């Protein structure tokens, strides 16, 4: 996707008499007598065109499409869908896309619509879909859509072009944005206006690798086209120059904006953020103070970003000052800011300040979360400090906060590998620990009554499972229920999964029933844990029964387990049963992946059911599967072993026609097949296909390729040709291995040339390759026969 060539004249839009550094930029900015800008808000282009509201009869059509495409599984052969297709218009498509929540479903509908007779997308339907994709950050389909707009010669209004460009820019598809902009302009499908250009400049400024040359080229285009620069033209220019550290150009843009009265809080925020990211925290802070003097305040988002940047640069002191400014400006501070500040203080080993900020947070009415408390505990140098904090803090905490604090302690113990101590602390919280144990370990002293909650049990139970202590986890789970704590779905899932991994299927089903009786719905993870156990056991009947239950619940069986079952069945010679299992999966509405089918095909080949394997391959192709190179190789291998090499070569040709690039394994299988079929000429012809017209390999032959050919030529009595192949192998930089030497030596012996065989045997020994006994036997027999 080539971009237009940039002229050097574009680089001279803003010049000054001498280069300046960030200090000079700061001082010059601060000398300006700034006042708040009072510009009108930027006009926003919507992606929809204005017009009369939808007629009532179209509302039913739109809702019908939404219902059909939302219902799973979607079928393009739905009779109701075929009836609605004739009512398809761009306005209907745009409205349907607006009504769909999932980008995936929206994309299915979007790609289906143009397949209907008489329908073609317009700029508004493209924008509606682009809005979905950009919000979901789906770059690949969004990029493809930009190309489709160009290739289909879709006309766009300047506003619609601007909107699509902004969608591309929001996910940093800057190259695609520029390509689309140029193509629609060159083809005459849109005459960009100032809004279109400003959207393109905004996209360029959002790129992490902002291009100054590209920016300046577009600015020059605007000027040459007679479009006036506005605040929304120069703001992205300032952003690009700041992002790339071009202080001179940034200052010149700032000067122009100042002279026109376009400097506002957003412009100043760009400068402040830039100074902070350049590491000039003190100077950024000075600039903030000057902004306040001129009634140019930071917005809430900028406060948040700056505080995070200052903490990340270990300037917690300035972050705290900015935090105070934010509160004085009337903004509400939330727990996320306390979180980052407390984390920064702990990282700087300023524990007392961190605890003080925690107290301040509580006094301001902000309820602490486990995250902040977890930050306080792990950074203590030893357990003594943890005990000290527990002793000092717990007197001032209510029961809920105490529970949160002990939750963080349990988390810290589990994370540090002290799972047994975490288990004992939880027992102490339940008052199940003996006085002797508590006396021996001060961490177990719980001064205030703390009723353990589900989260506490989950932390310890998950830790016990992680360290392989399943029995203790199950015992603790029972104790938890006995004291009236209700398990959650995650806890049931983890225990069921651990039992299944230990092949304790009966206990897994028992927990599943308890889970359902407790009013908790099994998740896809619950069912798949048991499904995986059934597959490992090769219990096809129960696996299918569970799949039926999963279908009712809307859960999809994990592919890795169904593929594992197919692999195990095939490994035990039950490939036919594996195929039946895959058929039953399809009947239940689940689609196996190509790996499972390839495994089944391989299994059929191993039990010499080649025709059945071939039919299965054709069936999956007819169902829309696109077998990859590995799948083709499996089939080619089976056909070659069945001495049906011509059919195998047909599949090689079919691979190439489909755009697949055969691998070296593909060619090796065919070369070996022709050699075993005593047709070494066709083997050589197949070998030649690995090379292009220039003699360079399209697919690099490996030592197996050459060894197979050498063996085949020797078996055919063409030992001189075999030696040519041997020499070519060395010239191509492919070093012969032990197997290759043995193939050549035995081949020379078969052809009555033991003297040459002995030379290669000595070479082999010199390279410290140990021949098999049969090689020595072949050489001796050849000498005795001469």
N, C-alpha and C positions, 0 to 999 in steps of 0.2 A: 504494500500500500504506500506508494510514493507520495511525498509531499512536494509542493512547488519549491523551486530553487529560490534561495533568499538572496536578494541583492544587497550589496554593501551599503547602499544609500539608506536602507532601512535602519541601520545601526546609529543613525545620527539624528534621531527624533529629538533627543534631549542631550545637550552638551553643556559642560561647564568649563571654566578656564583651568581648573586643576582638580586632580582626584582628591577625594576626602575619605577619612576613615569613620568608623562608627562614632567616635568622640565628636568629630566635627559635625556629623549629621545631627547628633543629639543637641549640640550647642546651637546650631542654626535653627533647628526646629523650635527650641525653647525661646528663641528671640522673637518668634512670631507672636503678634498680639491676637491670640486665637479667641474666637467666640463661637458659640454653638451654631452649627449650620441649621438653616430652617428650610432646606429644600423639600419639595414635595416628595412623597414616597415613590419609589421606583414602580413604574407600571408593570404589572405582572401579566404575562400572557398565559391564558389557560390553554389546555390542549384541545378543548372542545370549541366548536364554533357556536356562535349565538344563533338563536332561531326559536321558532315556536315550540312550546312543550310538546311532548310526544302524544299522539292521539291515543285515546283509551284502548282502542283495539290492538295497538302495538304492545301495550303493557303485558297482555296475556302471552304474546309471542315471546317477549323478552324473558318473562318468568318461566315460560316453557323451556327455552334454551338453557337457562340457569339450572333448572331442575334436572334436565336430562344429563347435562355435563357434570353436575355435582354428584349425581347418583353413581355409585360404584358397584360393579365394574362398568365402565362406559362402553357402549357398543355403537359403532357407526351405522349398524344395520337396524337400529331402533326404528320401528315404523313411525312412531310419533315424530322422530327427528326428520325423517324423510318428508313428512307432511309440512313441517315447519320450514324446511330448507327453501321452499319457494318464496317465503316471506322475508328472506334475508336482504337487508340493506345495510349500507355503511352506518347509518344512525342506529339501527338495531344492534349491529355488532359492537359499536362503541358503548351502547347502554349495557349490553350483556357483560362486556369486559369490566365496566364500572361496578357491576353487581357481583362479580365473582371475587371471592376473598383470596383464593389460592393462586399464586402465579403459575403453578404447574397446570391447573385446570384451565386457567385463562389461556395459556399457551397452546394447550390441546385444541381449544375452541378456535383460537386465532389461526392455527395452521389448517384446521378443518374447513373453515369458512371459504377460502379461495378455491377449494376443490369443487365447490358447488357451481352449477351452470349459471352464468350471467353475473356472478359476483366478483368484485375486485376491491381490494383494500384502498382506502384513501389516506391522506395525511393524518386525519383525526383518529382513525382506527390504529394506525401505526403508533401514534402518540399515546393512545390509551394502553396499548400493550407495552410500550417502552416505559411507561410509568410503573407498571407492575414489575418489570424486570429490573429497573434501576433500584427500586425500593428493596427488592430481594437480592440485589447485588449479583445478578446472573449475567456475567459479562459475555459468555459465549453466545447465548441466543440473542443478546442485545447487539453484539457485533455483527452477527449474521443478518439481523433485521436491517441494520444500516446498509449493508451490501445489497439487500433485497430492494430497498427503496431506490437505490441507484440503478440496479439492473432492470427493475420493472418500470423505470421512467415515471415514477409517481410525482405528480405536481404538489408543491407545498407552498403555503402562504409564508411570508416572512416570520410571522408569529409562531406557526407550527414548526418551522425549521429551527427557530430559537429554542422552542420547548424540547425538541428531540436532542438538540445539541447539549442542552443542560442535563438531560438524562444521561447522555454519554459522559459528560464531564463529572457527574456526581459519582461515577464508578471509575474515574480516571482513564476512560477510553479516549484520550486526547487525539491520538493519531487517527482513530476512526472518525472523530468529530470533524477534524480538518479535512479528511478525505471526502466525507459526505458533503460538507459545506462547499468544497471546490467543485465536486461533480455535478451537484444540482445547479450550481451557478453556471458552469460551462455548458451544460446541456440545455439550459434555458428553462428548467423546471421550477426555478424560484429566483426572484430578484431580491437578494438580502437587503434589509434596511439596517438602520442603526441598532435596533433591538437585536436582530440576528447576530450582528457583529459583537455586540456587548455580551450576548450569551456565549459566543465562541471564546471571547477573551476570559470570561469567568471560568469556562472549562479549562482553559490553558493554565489559569492561576491555581486551580485545585490540584493539578498534577504534582506529585512528589518530585518529579524531575522537570520542573518548569523550564521551558525553552525561551530564552531571551530573544533569540533570532526569530523564532516563530511569532512571538508576541509582537515584535516590532514590524515584522512583515505585514501582519494583519492591521496594525495601527496605520501603516503607510497606505494600505489598500483603502481603509476607511477615508483617510484624508484625500486620496486621489479620486475617490468616488463622490466626494463632496459632502460626506456625512460629518456633522459636527461632533466633536468630542464632548461627552457629558461626564458627570460625576461617576456614572456606572461604566464608563470607558476607562477612566484613569484609575479607579480603585483597584481593579484586577492588575493593571500595569504596576501599581505600587506594590501589590502583593507579590508579583513575580520578582521584581527587583529586590525586595526584602528577602524573599525565599532564597535567592541566589547570592545574596551578600553584595549586590552592586549598589553601594552606598551613594555614589555620585548620581547615578540615574534615579535612585529612590528620592534623593533630595530634590532633584529637578522636577519630578512629577509632583512631589509634595508642594513645591513652590507654586506650580501652575494651579494646583487645586486650591491653595490658600488664596491666590490672587482672584480666583473666581468665586470664592466664598463656599467652596465645597468641602472644606475640612470639617468633619463631624466626629462624634465619638468612635464610630466604626473605623474611620481612617486612622485615628490616633491609636486605637486598639491594635491595629495591624503593626504599627511601629513599636508599641510596647511589647507585644508578643515576640516580635522579631528580635528586639534587644535582649529579651529574656532567653530566647533560644540560642542567641549568639554567645550566651554566657555572661552578658553584661547586666547582671541582676540589679546592681546598685543604680546603674544609669536608667534602667527601665523603671525602677522605683521613683527616681527623681522626675522622670517624665510623667508618671502617674500623678505626683504631687502638683506639677505645673498644670496638668489637665484639670485637676480639682480647682485650682485658683481661677481657671477660666470657664468654670461650670461645664466642663466636658467630662462626664463621668463614665466609668466602665460599666458595661452591662453585666448581668449575672453570669452568663456563660463565660465571659472573659475573666471574671474573678475566679471562677472555678478552674479554668485552664491554667491561669498564672500561678495559682496556689499549688497545683499539681506540678507545674514546671519548676517552681522554686524549690519544692521539697525534693524533686528528682535530682536537682543540682546541689543538694545538700545545703540549701540556704533556707533552713526552717525558720531562722530569725526573721527574714523578710516575709516568708509565707505567713507567719503569725501576725506581723504588722498589717499585711494585706487583708488577713482574716478580720482584724479589728476594723479596718476601713470598710470592708464589705458590710459588716453589721451596722456601722454608723451610717452607711448609705441607705439603710432601710431594707436591705435584702435579707431574706430568711436563710440562715445557715442550716444545713441539714447534716445528717449523721455521716454522709460520705466525706465531708470536709474534716470533721473530727477524726474520722477513720484515717485519712491520709496524713493529717498533722500528728496524731498520736503515733502512727507508724514511723514518721520521720524523726520524731523525738526519741523513740526507742532505738532506731537505727543509729542515732547520734549518742546513744547511751545516756540520755537525759531522762532517766526514769522518773525522778520526782516531778519534773515538768509534765511528763506524760500522765502521771496520776492526777496532778492538779487539773489538767485539761479534762480528764475524765470526770472529775468532781464538778467542774464548771458545766460540763455537758449535762450532767444529771440535774444540776440546779436550774438550768434553763428549760427543763421539762422534756429534753430529748431522751427517749428511752434507748439505752445501750443495746447493742446486738452482740451476738457471740463473737463476731469478727473482731471487734475492738478488744474484747477481753482475751481472745485468743492471741492477739498481738502482744498483750502485756505479759502473758505467762511464758511463752517459749524463749524470750530473750533474757530471762533471768540467768545469771551465771551459774547458779547451782540451786539445788532443791531448797536450801536454807532461805533464799530470797523469796521463793514461792510461798514457803510457810509464813514468812514475815508479812507478806502482802495479804495472805489469807487472814492472819491474825489482826492486822490493822484495818482492813476494809470491811470484813464481814459484820462488824458491829454496826456499821452505818448503812447496811444494805437490807432491803426487805427480802422476803422469801423468794420472790421472783428473780431479783437480782442475784441473790445467793446461788440460785439454781443456775443462772447464766454463768456465774463465776466458776462454779464447780464443773460446769460443762466445758469451759475453756481449759481447766486443769486436766480433766479426763482426756480431752483432745490432745493436749500437750504430752501427756504420758504415753498415749497410744502412738502418737507420731514419733516419739523418741524410743519406741520399742519396749517401754516398761508396761507391757500389757497386764502382767500379773499384779503390779501395784495399782493399775487402773481398776482392775477387777476387785481388789481389796478395798479401795476407796469407795467404790460403788456399794460394796457390802456394808461399809461403815455408815454410808448415807442411809442405808436401810436398817442400820443398827443391828447388823448380823455379825459384826466383828467382835472378837473377845477383847476384854480389857487388857489382857497381856499383849495382844497384837497392837492395840492402840498405843500402849505405853512404849512399845518398841519402835514405833514409827509415828512421829509427830504429824506427818502429813495426813494421817488418818483421823486426827482430832477434828471433829465437826462440832464447833461451839454452839451454833444455832441449828435448830432442826431444819433439815433440807429434805424435802420429799422428792425422791428421784422421779424424773419424768421420762417419757418415751425416748426423747433425744439422748439422755444419759445412757439408757440401756442400749440404744442403737450404736452409740460410739463404741462401747465396750464389746458388744456382741460382734460388730463388724471387725473390731480389732482381734478378737479371739479367732474368728473365722480366717482372717488374714494370716494369723500365725499357726493355722492348722489345728486349733483347739476346739473342734466341733462339739465334743461332748460337754465341755464347760459352757459353750455358747447355748446349747440346747437346755442345759440345767438352769442357766441364768434366765433364759426365755420363760421357763415355767415359773420361776420365782417372780418374775415381772408380772405375769398374769395373776398370780396368787395375791399380790399386794394391790391389785386393781388397776395397774397400768395397761393401757390398751396398745397392743402392737400395731404398727402401721404397715402399709403395703410393702415398703422397701425392706422392712425387717423380715417379713414372710418370704419375700423374693430371695433375699440373700441366704436364708436358712434352707429354703427349698433347693436353691442352686448348689449349695454346699453338699446337701444330702445326695442330690443327683450326681454330682461329681464323684461322690464316694460310692455310687451304685446302690444307694439305699432308697430304691424306688418306692417301696411300700410306705415308708415314713414320709416321703415327699408327698404322696397322694393324701396321707392323713393330714399333713399340714395344710394342703390345698383345701381340703374339706373344712377344716377349722377356719381357714381364712374366709371362705364363702359364708359359713355360718355366722361369722362376726360381722357380716355385711360389707366386706371388702371385696371389690371386684378384681379378679386376677388380671394382670397386665400381659402384654405380649412377652415380657421377660419371664413371667411366671410360667406361662405355657411353653415357651421355648426351652426353658431349663429342663422341664420334664420331657419335652420332645427330643432334646439332645440325648438324654439318658436312654430313651426308647430306641433311638437310632443307633447309639453305640451298642445296644443289646441286640440289634437287628430284629426287633420286634415290629414287624411290618404291620400286623393287624392292629395293634394298639396305637402305633404311630398314625395310622390312617384314621382311627377313631378319634384321636386327639385333634387331628387336623379338621375333622368335621366340627368339633366343638369350637376350635379356634375360628373357623369361618363364621360361625354364629356370632362370636364375640367381636368379629372384625379384626382379628389378629392374623398376621402373616407369618408362616413358619420360616425360620431363618434358613437361608439357602445353604449355609455351611453344614447344617445338620442333615438336611435331605440329601445333599451331595455325599456326605460321609456315609449315610446308609447305603446309597447306590454303590459307592466304592467298596464297602465291606461285603455287600452281597455279591458283587462281581468278583471280588477277591476270593470268595469261597465257591466260585463256579455257578452262582445263582443269578446270572445276567438276565434270564427271562423273567424271573421274579422282580428284578430291579426295574425292568421295563414296565411291568404291570404296575409297580408302585408309582412310577412317573406318570403313567396314564391316569391312575386314580387321583394323583395330585391335580392334574389338569381338570378332571371331572369335578373336583371340589372347588375349582376356580382359582387355583394357584399355578403360577407359571414357573417351572423349573428353569434354572439357568443353563447356558450352553455347556458349562463344565460338567454338570450332572449328565446331560445327554452324551457328551463326549466319553465320559466314563462308562456309560451303558454300552455305547458303540464298541468301545475297547473290550468290554466284558464279553459281548457277543462274539467278537472276533476270536477271543481266547478260547471259546468253546466251539470254534469253527462254524459259527452261524454267520458267515460273511454276507449272504444274501439278505438276511434279516437286518444285519447292521447297515447294509447299503440302503434298505428300505426305510429304516429309522432316520438315516441321514437325510433322505429325500423328503420324508414327512416333516421334519423340523424346519427344513428350508421352505417348504410350502406354507408353514405356519408363521413365517416372518422372521425366523431366526437367521442370523448371519454367522455361520460357522467361521471361526478364525483359522489361522494357519495350523495351530495345534490339532484342531478337530479334523482338518483335512489330512494331516500327517497320520493320524490314527487310522483313518480309513485307507489311505494309501499303503500303510504298513500291512494292514490286513489283506488287502488285495494282492500285494506282492507275495506275502507268505502263502496265499492260495494259488500262486502262479498265474494270477490274472493281471499281469503287469501292464498290458495294453489299457485295461480299464483304469488302472492306477494313473497312467500317463494322461488319460482323459481328464482325470480330476486335477492333475497339475495344470492342464490348459484351462480348465474351468476356474481354478484359483486366480490365474493371471487375468482372465476376462473380468473377474469380479473386482479387480484392483488390488488383490492381495499379493504380497511379495513372498514368494516361496523361500523358506529358510534353508540353510545348509542341510538340516535334517531331512527336509523334503527330498532334496536331490540325492542324498546318501541312500535313502530308502529305495528310490527308483533305480539308482545305479546298482545297488546290491540285488534288487529284484531282477534286472536284466542279466546280470552276471550269473545269478543262480539259475536263470532260465536259459543259460548257454547262448545268450545273444549279446556278446561283448561289444559288437558294433553299435547297437542301440544304446548300450551303456555309455560308450564314448560320445555318442551324439547327445545324450542327456547331459554328460559332463560339459560339453561345449556350450550348452544353453546357460551355464553359470557365468559365461563371459559375454561382454558387450562387443559391439562391432570394432571398438578400438583395442580389443584384446585385454582390457582391464576387467576384473571380475565384478559383475553386478552382485553376485552372492559369493563371498570368499570361501573357496574349498578349504576343508580342514584335513587333518591327518587321517581321519576316518575315510574321507572321500578318496584320497590318493591310495590308501591301503586297500580299500575295496576294489578299486580299478586294477591295481597291481596284481592282487590275488586272482581276479577274474581273467586278466590277460594271460597270466601264467597257466591257469587251468585250461585256457583255450590254446596253449602252446605258443603264444605270441610273446615270448620272453623279451625279445628286443624292444617291442612296444612298451612292455612293462618297465624296462630300464629307462626308456625315454621319459615315461611318466615319473619315475623315481627322480631323475635328474631335474625335471621341471619343478617337482615339489621343492627341492632344495633352492632352486633359483627364485621361487616365489616366497622364500623365507619361511616355509613350513618345515619345521624340523621333524624328521622321522622319529617315531617312538619305538618302544620294544616290540609292539605288535606288528608295526610296519616292517621292521627288520626281519622278524620271523616269517612274515608272509613272503617277502622277496627271497629269502634264503631257501625256504621249502619249495617255492616256485621254481627257482633255478635248478634245484635238485631234481624236481619232477621232469624238467626239460633236459636233463642229462648234462648239466653244466656245473659240476661240483667244484671246480677250481674257482670259478667266480663266486659261488656260494661261500666258499671258505674265506675269501677276501672280506665279504660283508659280515661274516661271523666274527672275524678278527676285529673289524670296526666296531661291531656291537660290544664285544668284550672290552675294547679300549674305552668305550663310553660307559663302562661299568653297568651295562644292561645284561641281566642274567637270562639266557635263553631257556626255554623249556626243554625237557629231555627229548621230546619228539623231534626237535630241530637237529640235535646231535645225531639222532637215529637216521634222520633223512639224509644228512651229509654223508654219514658212513655208508648207508645203503647205496647212495649215488656213486660213491667211489668204487664200491664193490661191483657195481653194475657196469662200469666202464671197462 
